């Protein structure tokens, strides 16, 4: 049996193989409040502070990446080789010396020297959170030294990634743009969300950071030489070549706290991932349901209501709302072995184009949407309504098809005690070129009625915006006639 205290033994509980020592592996996975003590213990037991992985990762580099200069200095005390950082004398003075040390070494030809992470001395001061040294270096560092070489990331992003709130406040007070972007559109707000830093997100939003920022993932991947990538990564990136893919603050959100901050700043609940939406609505708090094969067979298909509305209550549906599992996953979890794909599509709550609306009383209403793409056996467009109380309570409503046609990629606009459901991508055979689907959902009875509109009719619209303005709803942009091409239109619907 391997000795877990042997410095050359790789940690079977984490990254197995590829040269990862226990020390380096724990520098990746141990939580912040235990990291210093764990690293100290490893070093005292004789772990090699310089043992790199097969990919060139080192304990010193990982401590720096995590922003743990206390651990960084601990590693140096135990013999870590600082040369792996590729720091100049000025870099070392910024990280480990005094302001006087920095001043004495801050010659013009040293200000633009970059370390292995693409950081100039000024950016290193920003990275480690040393405002005093950053302030001194800012006055003498050319503008070209205020961006990392990686994606030309500005100082704001460097500070946000490391959670340096004091540095961000200082940068903002010195005239730095809160929305300054890297070469692919990434901003400090997106970085703060990705690194799950709610304090930084709140600070940036309070200084006007735009939630509309978009990082062009496709362009960033295409800018990298992928020839030397492992085969699995090349396959993963190949799909990005089919069209542009963007990351936004909402798409990168994983925590409920950050989602609430973004919603308060104007984000729409439907802009978040299904997992975050389940946290927002309280769906994750729905009691777990035990589903037998018999229950699955009895409840696995779509149900059209016989009344407007018809309240339904299926244990399988509750469990799928709770988990967000796909139809395939549900069959795998609850079905009876091999599936007959000639049977109808299996019901699922894992959907695209579903609207999510928060009500003033704390409830959440989710409407319709589609599961999978048209070529999938489980592709289906729904016409149901779900009402969450935010605490795990759930009411489900089904409707006749002629009252509420299968609907997806619509808008949902709350006006008083009603939600106006405008637009629909729908099934091709249901689309009407010279018609705009407008429905009204009563939040007391949950009855759905068709609405007669006035004003210019935008046609069969979907994936659009809708905003209440002076007693009317203004619809703009979106796709027309079933095409999500971004064709612009604008109409007033009353």
C-alpha positions as CSV (number, residue, x, y, z in Angstrom):
1,X,0.0,0.0,0.0
2,X,1.2,3.5,-0.9
3,X,2.3,5.7,2.0
4,X,0.3,8.9,1.8
5,X,3.1,10.8,3.6
6,X,5.7,9.7,1.0
7,X,6.5,12.9,-1.0
8,X,6.7,10.9,-4.2
9,X,3.3,9.3,-3.8
10,X,0.5,10.7,-5.9
11,X,-2.8,11.4,-4.2
12,X,-5.4,8.7,-5.1
13,X,-8.2,10.9,-3.9
14,X,-7.6,13.5,-6.6
15,X,-5.4,13.9,-9.6
16,X,-4.0,10.4,-10.1
17,X,-1.0,10.2,-12.3
18,X,0.6,12.9,-14.5
19,X,3.2,13.6,-11.8
20,X,0.9,15.2,-9.3
21,X,2.4,15.0,-5.8
22,X,0.3,15.1,-2.7
23,X,1.4,18.6,-2.1
24,X,0.6,19.9,-5.5
25,X,-2.7,18.1,-5.6
26,X,-3.8,19.5,-2.3
27,X,-2.8,23.0,-3.5
28,X,-5.5,22.5,-6.1
29,X,-8.3,21.0,-4.0
30,X,-8.0,21.9,-0.3
31,X,-10.3,24.7,0.8
32,X,-8.9,28.1,1.7
33,X,-9.3,28.0,5.5
34,X,-7.3,24.8,5.7
35,X,-4.7,25.4,2.9
36,X,-1.9,26.9,4.9
37,X,-2.0,24.2,7.6
38,X,-2.2,21.4,5.1
39,X,0.7,22.7,3.0
40,X,2.8,23.3,6.2
41,X,2.2,19.7,7.3
42,X,3.2,18.3,3.9
43,X,6.4,20.4,3.9
44,X,7.3,19.3,7.5
45,X,6.8,15.7,6.4
46,X,9.4,16.2,3.7
47,X,7.3,16.9,0.6
48,X,9.4,18.3,-2.3
49,X,8.3,22.0,-2.8
50,X,9.7,21.9,-6.3
51,X,8.1,18.7,-7.7
52,X,6.2,19.7,-10.8
53,X,3.5,17.8,-12.6
54,X,4.0,16.4,-16.1
55,X,2.3,19.6,-17.4
56,X,4.9,21.9,-15.7
57,X,2.6,23.0,-12.8
58,X,4.5,23.7,-9.6
59,X,3.4,24.2,-5.9
60,X,4.8,27.8,-6.0
61,X,2.9,28.6,-9.2
62,X,-0.4,27.1,-7.9
63,X,-0.1,29.0,-4.6
64,X,0.3,32.2,-6.6
65,X,-2.6,31.3,-8.9
66,X,-4.8,30.9,-5.8
67,X,-3.7,34.3,-4.5
68,X,-2.2,32.8,-1.4
69,X,1.0,34.8,-0.9
70,X,1.2,33.4,2.7
71,X,1.4,29.9,1.3
72,X,3.8,31.2,-1.4
73,X,6.2,32.5,1.2
74,X,5.8,29.3,3.2
75,X,7.0,27.3,0.2
76,X,9.9,29.7,-0.3
77,X,10.9,29.1,3.3
78,X,11.0,25.4,2.7
79,X,13.2,25.7,-0.4
80,X,10.9,26.3,-3.3
81,X,12.8,27.7,-6.3
82,X,11.5,31.2,-7.1
83,X,13.0,31.0,-10.6
84,X,9.9,29.1,-11.8
85,X,8.0,32.4,-11.6
86,X,10.4,34.0,-14.1
87,X,10.5,37.2,-12.0
88,X,12.8,40.1,-12.5
89,X,14.4,41.8,-9.6
90,X,11.6,44.4,-9.7
91,X,9.0,41.6,-9.7
92,X,10.6,40.1,-6.6
93,X,10.7,43.5,-4.9
94,X,7.0,44.0,-5.6
95,X,6.0,40.5,-4.3
96,X,8.4,40.2,-1.4
97,X,10.1,43.6,-0.7
98,X,9.3,47.0,0.5
99,X,8.1,50.1,-1.3
100,X,11.6,51.5,-1.0
101,X,12.9,48.3,-2.7
102,X,10.5,48.8,-5.5
103,X,11.4,52.4,-5.9
104,X,15.1,51.6,-6.1
105,X,14.6,49.0,-8.9
106,X,11.9,50.8,-10.9
107,X,14.0,51.8,-13.9
108,X,12.1,52.5,-17.2
109,X,13.5,49.4,-18.9
110,X,12.2,47.2,-16.0
111,X,8.6,48.4,-16.0
112,X,7.6,46.4,-19.1
113,X,9.3,43.2,-18.3
114,X,6.8,40.3,-18.0
115,X,6.9,37.2,-15.9
116,X,5.7,33.7,-16.9
117,X,2.1,34.8,-16.3
118,X,2.4,37.8,-18.5
119,X,2.4,40.3,-15.6
120,X,4.4,43.5,-15.5
121,X,5.5,44.7,-12.1
122,X,2.5,47.0,-11.9
123,X,0.1,44.2,-12.7
124,X,1.9,41.9,-10.2
125,X,1.2,44.6,-7.5
126,X,-2.5,44.5,-8.6
127,X,-2.6,40.7,-8.6
128,X,-1.2,40.4,-5.0
129,X,-3.4,43.2,-3.7
130,X,-0.6,45.7,-2.8
131,X,-2.3,49.1,-3.4
132,X,0.7,51.1,-2.1
133,X,3.1,49.6,-4.6
134,X,0.5,49.6,-7.4
135,X,0.0,53.3,-6.8
136,X,3.7,54.0,-7.0
137,X,4.1,52.0,-10.2
138,X,1.0,53.3,-11.9
139,X,2.4,56.8,-12.2
140,X,5.5,55.5,-14.2
141,X,4.2,52.5,-16.0
142,X,3.3,53.0,-19.7
143,X,-0.3,52.1,-20.8
144,X,1.1,49.0,-22.6
145,X,2.2,47.7,-19.2
146,X,-1.3,47.8,-17.8
147,X,-2.5,44.7,-19.7
148,X,-1.6,41.1,-19.4
149,X,-0.3,39.3,-22.5
150,X,-3.0,36.7,-22.0
151,X,-6.0,38.1,-24.0
152,X,-4.8,41.6,-23.2
153,X,-6.6,41.4,-19.9
154,X,-6.7,44.9,-18.2
155,X,-5.9,45.5,-14.5
156,X,-9.5,45.4,-13.5
157,X,-9.8,41.8,-14.6
158,X,-6.6,40.8,-12.9
159,X,-7.9,42.3,-9.6
160,X,-11.3,40.7,-10.0
161,X,-10.0,37.2,-10.6
162,X,-8.0,37.4,-7.3
163,X,-10.8,39.0,-5.4
164,X,-8.9,42.2,-4.6
165,X,-11.7,44.5,-3.7
166,X,-9.4,47.2,-2.3
167,X,-7.5,47.3,-5.5
168,X,-10.6,47.5,-7.6
169,X,-11.9,50.4,-5.5
170,X,-8.5,52.1,-6.0
171,X,-8.5,51.4,-9.7
172,X,-12.0,52.9,-10.1
173,X,-10.9,56.0,-8.0
174,X,-8.0,56.4,-10.4
175,X,-10.3,56.6,-13.5
176,X,-10.1,53.0,-14.7
177,X,-13.2,51.9,-16.6
178,X,-15.4,49.4,-14.7
179,X,-16.3,47.8,-18.1
180,X,-12.8,47.8,-19.6
181,X,-12.7,44.6,-21.6
182,X,-10.0,42.2,-22.9
183,X,-9.6,41.5,-26.6
184,X,-12.5,39.1,-26.6
185,X,-15.0,41.2,-24.6
186,X,-14.3,39.7,-21.1
187,X,-14.8,42.2,-18.2
188,X,-14.1,42.3,-14.5
189,X,-17.7,41.5,-13.8
190,X,-17.6,38.3,-15.9
191,X,-14.3,37.3,-14.1
192,X,-15.7,38.0,-10.7
193,X,-18.7,35.8,-11.4
194,X,-16.6,33.0,-12.8
195,X,-14.4,33.0,-9.7
196,X,-17.5,33.2,-7.5
197,X,-16.6,36.4,-5.8
198,X,-20.0,38.0,-4.7
199,X,-18.3,40.9,-2.8
200,X,-16.5,41.9,-6.0
201,X,-19.7,41.5,-8.1
202,X,-21.6,43.7,-5.7
203,X,-18.8,46.4,-5.8
204,X,-18.6,46.3,-9.6
205,X,-22.4,46.5,-10.0
206,X,-22.6,49.4,-7.6
207,X,-20.1,51.2,-9.9
208,X,-22.3,50.6,-12.9
209,X,-20.7,47.5,-14.4
210,X,-22.8,46.3,-17.4
211,X,-24.5,42.9,-17.1
212,X,-24.7,42.9,-20.9
213,X,-21.0,42.2,-21.3
214,X,-20.2,39.2,-23.5
215,X,-17.0,37.2,-23.8
216,X,-16.6,35.7,-27.3
217,X,-15.7,32.1,-26.4
218,X,-15.5,31.0,-30.0
219,X,-13.1,33.7,-31.1
220,X,-10.9,33.1,-28.0
221,X,-10.7,29.3,-28.8
222,X,-10.1,29.9,-32.5
223,X,-7.2,32.2,-31.6
224,X,-5.4,29.3,-29.9
225,X,-3.3,26.8,-31.8
226,X,-5.3,23.6,-31.1
227,X,-3.0,21.2,-33.2
228,X,-1.2,20.1,-30.0
229,X,-4.3,19.8,-27.9
230,X,-5.3,16.3,-26.6
231,X,-7.9,14.6,-28.8
232,X,-10.7,15.0,-26.3
233,X,-10.2,18.8,-26.1
234,X,-10.1,19.1,-29.9
235,X,-13.4,17.3,-30.1
236,X,-14.9,19.5,-27.4
237,X,-13.8,22.7,-29.1
238,X,-14.9,21.6,-32.6
239,X,-18.5,22.4,-31.9
240,X,-17.6,26.0,-31.3
241,X,-16.7,26.4,-35.0
242,X,-20.4,26.0,-36.0
243,X,-21.3,29.5,-34.7
244,X,-20.3,32.1,-32.2
245,X,-20.7,31.2,-28.5
246,X,-20.6,33.8,-25.8
247,X,-20.2,33.8,-22.1
248,X,-22.1,36.4,-20.0
249,X,-22.3,37.2,-16.3
250,X,-25.5,35.2,-16.1
251,X,-24.3,32.2,-18.1
252,X,-21.3,31.9,-15.8
253,X,-23.2,32.3,-12.5
254,X,-23.3,29.2,-10.2
255,X,-24.3,30.7,-6.9
256,X,-27.6,31.9,-5.7
257,X,-26.1,35.0,-4.0
258,X,-24.5,36.3,-7.3
259,X,-27.7,35.5,-9.2
260,X,-29.7,37.7,-6.9
261,X,-27.2,40.5,-7.2
262,X,-27.5,40.3,-11.0
263,X,-31.3,40.2,-11.0
264,X,-31.3,43.3,-8.8
265,X,-29.2,44.9,-11.5
266,X,-31.7,44.0,-14.2
267,X,-30.9,40.5,-15.3
268,X,-33.8,38.3,-16.3
269,X,-34.2,35.0,-14.4
270,X,-34.3,33.1,-17.7
271,X,-30.8,34.3,-18.5
272,X,-29.3,31.9,-16.0
273,X,-28.6,28.2,-16.3
274,X,-31.2,25.7,-15.3
275,X,-29.3,24.8,-12.1
276,X,-29.3,28.4,-11.0
277,X,-33.0,28.8,-11.9
278,X,-33.8,25.8,-9.7
279,X,-32.0,27.5,-6.8
280,X,-33.9,30.8,-7.5
281,X,-37.3,29.2,-7.6
282,X,-36.8,26.9,-4.7
283,X,-37.2,23.8,-7.0
284,X,-34.1,22.3,-5.4
285,X,-36.1,22.3,-2.1
286,X,-38.9,20.1,-3.5
287,X,-38.9,16.9,-1.4
288,X,-37.2,14.0,-3.2
289,X,-39.7,11.6,-4.8
290,X,-39.3,7.8,-4.9
291,X,-40.2,6.7,-8.4
292,X,-41.1,3.1,-9.1
293,X,-41.0,1.6,-12.7
294,X,-44.8,1.5,-12.6
295,X,-45.0,5.2,-11.7
296,X,-42.5,6.1,-14.4
297,X,-44.5,4.2,-17.1
298,X,-47.8,5.8,-15.9
299,X,-46.4,9.4,-15.8
300,X,-43.7,9.6,-18.4
301,X,-45.7,11.3,-21.2
302,X,-47.0,14.8,-21.8
303,X,-50.6,15.5,-20.7
304,X,-52.9,18.0,-22.3
305,X,-55.4,19.5,-19.9
306,X,-59.1,18.9,-20.2
307,X,-59.9,22.2,-18.5
308,X,-58.4,25.7,-18.5
309,X,-56.5,25.1,-16.3
310,X,-56.3,21.5,-15.1
311,X,-54.1,21.1,-12.0
312,X,-52.0,18.0,-12.2
313,X,-49.8,16.3,-9.6
314,X,-47.4,13.6,-10.8
315,X,-44.5,12.4,-8.6
316,X,-42.3,11.8,-11.6
317,X,-42.8,15.4,-12.8
318,X,-42.0,16.8,-9.4
319,X,-38.8,14.8,-9.3
320,X,-37.8,16.0,-12.7
321,X,-38.6,19.6,-11.8
322,X,-36.4,19.2,-8.7
323,X,-33.5,17.7,-10.5
324,X,-33.8,19.1,-14.0
325,X,-32.9,15.7,-15.5
326,X,-33.3,15.1,-19.2
327,X,-35.8,12.6,-20.6
328,X,-32.9,10.2,-21.4
329,X,-31.6,10.5,-17.8
330,X,-35.1,9.9,-16.4
331,X,-35.5,6.7,-18.4
332,X,-32.1,5.6,-17.4
333,X,-32.9,6.2,-13.7
334,X,-36.5,5.0,-13.5
335,X,-37.2,3.0,-16.7
336,X,-37.2,-0.7,-17.4
337,X,-34.0,-1.4,-19.3
338,X,-33.8,-1.0,-23.0
339,X,-36.0,1.7,-24.4
340,X,-38.3,1.5,-27.4
341,X,-37.6,4.8,-29.3
342,X,-40.7,4.4,-31.4
343,X,-42.7,5.4,-28.4
344,X,-43.7,9.0,-27.7
345,X,-41.2,11.5,-26.3
346,X,-40.6,11.2,-22.5
347,X,-41.7,14.3,-20.5
348,X,-38.9,16.5,-19.2
349,X,-38.3,19.8,-17.4
350,X,-34.9,20.2,-18.9
351,X,-35.9,22.9,-21.3
352,X,-34.9,25.7,-23.6
353,X,-37.1,28.7,-24.3
354,X,-39.0,28.5,-21.0
355,X,-39.9,31.7,-19.3
356,X,-39.3,32.3,-15.6
357,X,-41.1,35.2,-13.8
358,X,-40.8,36.3,-10.2
359,X,-44.0,37.6,-8.6
360,X,-44.1,40.4,-5.9
361,X,-45.3,37.9,-3.3
362,X,-42.2,35.7,-3.7
363,X,-43.6,33.1,-6.0
364,X,-42.1,32.1,-9.3
365,X,-44.0,31.2,-12.5
366,X,-42.4,29.1,-15.2
367,X,-44.1,28.6,-18.5
368,X,-43.7,26.0,-21.3
369,X,-40.5,25.7,-23.4
370,X,-39.0,22.8,-25.3
371,X,-36.8,19.8,-24.6
372,X,-34.0,18.8,-26.9
373,X,-33.7,19.7,-30.6
374,X,-36.1,18.6,-33.3
375,X,-34.1,15.6,-34.4
376,X,-34.0,14.0,-31.0
377,X,-36.5,11.3,-30.0
378,X,-37.5,13.3,-27.0
379,X,-37.9,16.6,-28.7
380,X,-41.1,18.2,-27.5
381,X,-42.6,21.7,-27.1
382,X,-44.8,22.1,-24.0
383,X,-47.9,24.1,-22.9
384,X,-47.8,23.8,-19.2
385,X,-47.4,26.2,-16.2
386,X,-45.5,25.7,-13.0
387,X,-45.9,27.8,-9.8
388,X,-43.2,27.7,-7.1
389,X,-43.6,29.2,-3.7
390,X,-39.8,29.5,-3.3
391,X,-39.7,27.0,-0.4
392,X,-40.1,23.8,-2.3
393,X,-43.9,24.0,-2.8
394,X,-45.0,23.4,-6.4
395,X,-48.3,23.6,-8.3
396,X,-48.5,22.3,-11.9
397,X,-51.1,23.1,-14.5
398,X,-51.9,21.5,-17.9
399,X,-54.0,23.1,-20.7
400,X,-56.0,22.1,-23.7
401,X,-53.9,22.4,-26.9
402,X,-56.4,24.8,-28.5
403,X,-56.3,27.1,-25.5
404,X,-52.5,27.1,-25.0
405,X,-50.6,25.9,-28.1
406,X,-47.2,24.3,-27.4
407,X,-45.0,27.4,-26.9
408,X,-41.3,28.2,-26.6
409,X,-39.0,31.2,-26.9
410,X,-41.8,33.5,-25.9
411,X,-41.6,36.6,-23.7
412,X,-43.4,36.8,-20.3
413,X,-44.3,40.3,-19.1
414,X,-45.8,40.8,-15.6
415,X,-48.5,43.4,-15.5
416,X,-50.5,43.6,-12.3
417,X,-51.9,40.1,-11.5
418,X,-51.4,38.8,-15.1
419,X,-48.5,37.6,-17.2
420,X,-48.7,38.4,-21.0
421,X,-47.1,35.6,-23.0
422,X,-46.1,37.0,-26.4
423,X,-44.6,35.1,-29.3
424,X,-43.8,31.5,-30.0
425,X,-41.3,29.6,-32.1
426,X,-43.5,26.5,-32.0
427,X,-43.8,23.6,-34.3
428,X,-43.4,24.5,-38.0
429,X,-47.0,23.5,-38.9
430,X,-48.3,25.8,-36.2
431,X,-46.6,29.0,-37.3
432,X,-48.7,31.7,-38.9
433,X,-46.7,34.3,-40.8
434,X,-49.1,37.2,-40.4
435,X,-50.0,36.5,-36.7
436,X,-48.4,37.1,-33.3
437,X,-49.4,34.8,-30.6
438,X,-50.4,36.8,-27.5
439,X,-51.8,35.0,-24.4
440,X,-52.7,36.3,-20.9
441,X,-52.1,34.1,-17.8
442,X,-54.3,35.1,-14.8
443,X,-52.3,34.7,-11.7
444,X,-55.4,34.2,-9.5
445,X,-57.1,31.4,-11.5
446,X,-54.2,30.5,-13.8
447,X,-56.6,30.5,-16.7
448,X,-55.1,31.4,-20.1
449,X,-56.9,33.5,-22.6
450,X,-56.0,34.8,-26.0
451,X,-55.5,38.6,-26.3
452,X,-56.7,40.8,-29.2
453,X,-53.9,43.3,-30.0
454,X,-53.7,46.7,-31.6
455,X,-50.7,48.3,-33.3
456,X,-48.3,47.0,-35.9
457,X,-48.2,43.2,-35.8
458,X,-44.6,41.9,-35.9
459,X,-45.6,38.5,-37.2
460,X,-44.6,35.1,-35.9
461,X,-42.0,36.3,-33.5
462,X,-39.8,34.6,-31.0
463,X,-36.6,35.1,-28.9
464,X,-37.5,38.8,-28.6
465,X,-37.7,41.5,-25.9
466,X,-40.9,42.8,-24.3
467,X,-41.2,45.8,-22.0
468,X,-44.3,47.4,-20.4
469,X,-44.4,51.1,-21.2
470,X,-47.3,53.3,-20.2
471,X,-50.0,50.6,-20.1
472,X,-48.7,49.0,-23.3
473,X,-46.1,46.3,-24.0
474,X,-43.4,47.2,-26.5
475,X,-42.0,44.2,-28.4
476,X,-38.6,44.5,-30.2
477,X,-36.0,42.5,-31.9
478,X,-36.1,38.7,-32.0
479,X,-36.6,36.2,-34.9
480,X,-39.4,36.3,-37.4
481,X,-41.3,33.5,-39.1
482,X,-39.6,30.8,-37.1
483,X,-36.0,32.0,-37.9
484,X,-33.8,33.0,-35.0
485,X,-31.8,35.3,-37.2
486,X,-32.1,38.4,-35.0
487,X,-34.3,40.2,-37.5
488,X,-35.4,43.4,-35.9
489,X,-39.0,44.5,-35.4
490,X,-41.0,46.7,-33.1
491,X,-44.6,46.8,-32.2
492,X,-47.0,48.0,-29.5
493,X,-49.4,45.4,-28.1
494,X,-52.2,46.5,-25.9
